[in-house]
Amino acid sequence: MHSSNDIRKVKCLEALYFSYELLGYNFDSLHEMCLQIKGSEELIPALSKCWFFIDLVHRIREVSQVVPGLSKKNKELKQFLHATNIAEEYRHYIQHLRKELGKKEINNFPVWGTLSWVDKEDEMLSHLIVIGTQIKGTNYSGCVFDKKNMKWVSRVCLSANGSSFNFDPIYDACSEFHKFIMPWIHESYEPGINKIGSYPIISSKIEIESS
């Protein structure tokens, strides 16, 4: 089947559409949610958003690499994969947590990483919440400050295994790729694809006859 008529493109578009919608939904409220953190009650929703965001970036990466007709050498695809490679590393770590925790040498960072964020009122101030058991030798890494441009790399950062997942630039890279991949699938699928947005609701009611 020629890629211009390959129905898998429609499925890839659907997968990417909802992945991007979920990504934006989680990103839009992430920093504001972190600003509310005072303890476990506010931490869990924020941490959940962080790791779900990472999983969604991984999902977009995976789907983008199987779109029929899109060359692995495509410039936009290669740039996107390079810019978001850390999402692959983080997801691999959390997916293989059993292996990580089974190692004889204990990781010197919190199991679920260290969450940090930039203050809303003071642009030079950042906060870090200590997650998990405070074992001697554990490292806690906070937001990364870019001395050259004199600004924080990201308003929210999740650090683990000696690296930092900076949400703002990762989201920007995803958004940039979104501008390319969605129109590309639309235009390269010959029969045409209707815009996603209509969601019929089917309701079912069970009626049990009395004996």
C-alpha positions as CSV (number, residue, x, y, z in Angstrom):
1,M,0.0,0.0,0.0
2,H,1.3,3.4,-0.9
3,S,1.9,5.7,2.1
4,S,-0.5,8.3,0.7
5,N,-3.4,5.8,1.1
6,D,-2.1,4.0,4.2
7,I,-4.8,4.0,6.8
8,R,-2.1,3.8,9.5
9,K,-1.5,7.5,8.9
10,V,-5.0,8.2,10.2
11,K,-4.3,6.1,13.3
12,C,-1.0,7.8,13.9
13,L,-2.6,11.2,13.5
14,E,-5.2,10.2,16.1
15,A,-2.5,9.0,18.5
16,L,-0.5,12.1,18.1
17,Y,-3.5,14.4,18.4
18,F,-4.6,13.1,21.8
19,S,-1.0,12.8,23.0
20,Y,-0.5,16.5,22.3
21,E,-3.8,17.5,23.8
22,L,-2.9,15.6,27.0
23,L,0.6,17.0,26.9
24,G,-0.7,20.6,26.8
25,Y,-3.3,19.9,29.5
26,N,-0.6,18.7,31.9
27,F,2.0,21.3,31.0
28,D,-0.3,24.3,31.3
29,S,-1.0,23.8,35.0
30,L,2.2,22.2,36.0
31,H,4.1,25.3,37.3
32,E,1.0,26.7,39.0
33,M,0.5,23.3,40.7
34,C,4.1,23.3,41.9
35,L,3.7,26.8,43.4
36,Q,1.0,25.4,45.7
37,I,3.3,22.7,47.1
38,K,3.5,22.7,50.9
39,G,3.7,19.0,51.5
40,S,2.6,15.6,50.3
41,E,-1.0,16.6,49.5
42,E,0.1,19.1,46.8
43,L,3.2,17.1,45.8
44,I,1.5,14.0,44.5
45,P,-0.6,15.7,41.9
46,A,2.4,17.7,40.6
47,L,4.7,14.6,40.6
48,S,2.0,12.7,38.8
49,K,1.8,15.4,36.1
50,C,5.6,15.3,35.7
51,W,5.9,11.6,35.1
52,F,2.8,11.5,32.9
53,F,4.3,14.4,30.8
54,I,7.4,12.3,30.3
55,D,5.4,9.3,29.3
56,L,3.5,11.4,26.7
57,V,6.7,12.8,25.2
58,H,7.9,9.3,24.9
59,R,4.6,8.3,23.2
60,I,4.9,11.2,20.7
61,R,8.5,10.1,19.9
62,E,7.4,6.5,19.4
63,V,4.4,7.2,17.2
64,S,6.3,9.7,15.1
65,Q,8.9,7.1,14.1
66,V,6.3,4.8,12.6
67,V,4.3,7.3,10.5
68,P,4.2,5.7,7.0
69,G,6.2,7.6,4.5
70,L,8.1,9.8,7.0
71,S,11.8,9.2,6.5
72,K,13.9,8.5,9.6
73,K,16.3,11.0,8.0
74,N,13.7,13.8,8.0
75,K,15.3,17.0,9.4
76,E,12.4,17.9,11.7
77,L,12.0,14.4,13.1
78,K,15.8,14.1,13.8
79,Q,15.8,17.5,15.5
80,F,12.8,16.6,17.6
81,L,14.2,13.2,18.7
82,H,17.5,14.8,19.6
83,A,15.9,17.6,21.7
84,T,13.7,15.2,23.6
85,N,16.1,12.3,24.1
86,I,16.1,12.7,27.8
87,A,12.4,11.6,27.9
88,E,13.6,8.2,26.7
89,E,16.2,8.0,29.4
90,Y,13.7,9.0,32.2
91,R,11.0,6.6,31.0
92,H,13.5,3.7,30.7
93,Y,14.6,4.4,34.2
94,I,11.1,4.4,35.7
95,Q,9.9,1.5,33.6
96,H,12.8,-0.6,34.8
97,L,12.6,0.5,38.5
98,R,12.7,-3.1,39.6
99,K,16.1,-3.5,38.0
100,E,17.3,-0.2,39.4
101,L,16.2,-1.0,42.9
102,G,17.7,-4.4,42.7
103,K,21.2,-3.2,42.1
104,K,23.9,-3.7,44.8
105,E,25.0,-0.1,44.4
106,I,22.2,2.1,45.6
107,N,21.3,5.1,43.4
108,N,22.4,8.4,45.1
109,F,19.2,10.2,44.2
110,P,15.5,9.9,45.3
111,V,13.6,7.0,43.7
112,W,11.1,9.4,42.0
113,G,13.6,12.2,41.4
114,T,13.8,15.7,42.9
115,L,11.1,18.2,42.0
116,S,12.0,21.9,41.9
117,W,10.4,25.0,40.6
118,V,10.9,28.8,40.1
119,D,9.2,31.2,42.4
120,K,6.3,33.2,40.9
121,E,7.2,36.5,42.6
122,D,11.0,36.4,42.7
123,E,12.5,35.4,39.4
124,M,15.9,34.6,41.0
125,L,14.4,32.3,43.6
126,S,13.7,28.6,43.2
127,H,12.4,25.9,45.5
128,L,13.1,22.2,45.9
129,I,11.1,19.6,47.8
130,V,13.0,16.7,49.4
131,I,11.2,13.6,48.3
132,G,11.5,10.2,50.0
133,T,13.8,8.8,52.6
134,Q,16.7,11.1,53.5
135,I,19.5,8.6,53.3
136,K,23.1,9.8,53.9
137,G,24.8,10.5,50.6
138,T,21.6,11.2,48.7
139,N,21.9,14.1,46.1
140,Y,19.1,16.6,45.6
141,S,19.4,18.7,42.4
142,G,17.3,21.8,41.8
143,C,16.4,24.0,38.9
144,V,19.2,24.7,36.4
145,F,20.3,28.4,36.0
146,D,21.8,29.5,32.7
147,K,24.5,32.0,33.6
148,K,25.1,33.0,30.0
149,N,21.5,34.1,29.4
150,M,20.9,34.9,33.1
151,K,17.7,33.0,33.5
152,W,16.4,29.6,34.6
153,V,16.4,26.9,31.9
154,S,12.9,25.9,33.0
155,R,10.2,26.9,35.5
156,V,9.9,23.3,36.6
157,C,12.6,20.7,36.7
158,L,12.7,17.0,37.7
159,S,16.2,15.7,38.5
160,A,17.2,12.1,38.5
161,N,20.3,10.0,37.8
162,G,22.6,13.0,37.5
163,S,20.5,14.7,34.8
164,S,17.7,17.3,34.7
165,F,14.4,17.1,32.8
166,N,13.6,20.7,32.0
167,F,9.9,20.9,31.1
168,D,9.8,24.2,29.3
169,P,12.4,23.5,26.6
170,I,11.1,20.0,26.1
171,Y,7.5,21.3,25.7
172,D,8.8,23.9,23.2
173,A,10.5,21.2,21.2
174,C,7.3,19.2,21.1
175,S,5.3,22.2,20.0
176,E,7.8,22.9,17.2
177,F,7.5,19.4,16.0
178,H,3.7,19.6,16.2
179,K,3.7,22.4,13.7
180,F,5.4,20.1,11.2
181,I,4.0,16.6,11.8
182,M,0.3,17.3,12.0
183,P,0.0,19.2,8.7
184,W,2.5,16.7,7.1
185,I,0.2,13.8,7.8
186,H,-2.9,15.7,6.7
187,E,-1.4,16.8,3.4
188,S,0.3,13.4,2.6
189,Y,-2.8,11.3,3.1
190,E,-4.5,11.3,-0.3
191,P,-8.1,10.6,0.7
192,G,-8.0,13.4,3.2
193,I,-8.5,13.4,6.9
194,N,-11.4,15.1,8.7
195,K,-10.4,17.3,11.7
196,I,-10.7,15.4,15.0
197,G,-13.2,17.1,17.3
198,S,-16.5,15.3,17.2
199,Y,-17.1,12.8,20.0
200,P,-20.5,11.1,19.9
201,I,-21.6,9.7,23.2
202,I,-23.4,6.3,23.2
203,S,-25.4,5.5,26.3
204,S,-26.7,2.1,27.3
205,K,-29.3,1.4,29.9
206,I,-29.9,-2.0,31.5
207,E,-33.6,-2.9,32.3
208,I,-34.2,-6.0,34.3
209,E,-37.7,-7.5,34.2
210,S,-39.0,-8.5,37.6
211,S,-39.9,-12.1,37.9
